Amino acid sequence: MSTIDIKRQQRLARARRTHAKAKTSGRPRLVVYRSLKAIYAQIVDDTQNKVLCGTSNLKGKTGVAGAQEVGKAIAEMAKKSKVEEVTFDRNGYLYHGQIKALAEAAREGGLKF
């Protein structure tokens, strides 16, 4: 296996652990996915197996600035969906850079986690 495959497997193992902990919290999860081009955020309700809302920065800014926009947008969408408290599921990514910027912007937007 290549180094890229090993890193991906390690991230997925971390993600499985965080998914398991977040699902037992009883609150909706704010799930983050980061690709090479964009960052995505969704609020998932595991009790109903539904995605309540989601957004990305595919057509906007990239990097940390794009992540901040996504965080603000997901907080506004959550308010419209009447969700105030969530569990942050970083999906195995380190809490640094874009992931941290998204989380802080979501907190500033009114989400509690």
Helices and strands as residue ranges (DSSP letters): H 3-23, E 29-34, E 39-45, E 50-56, H 63-80, E 87-89, H 98-108
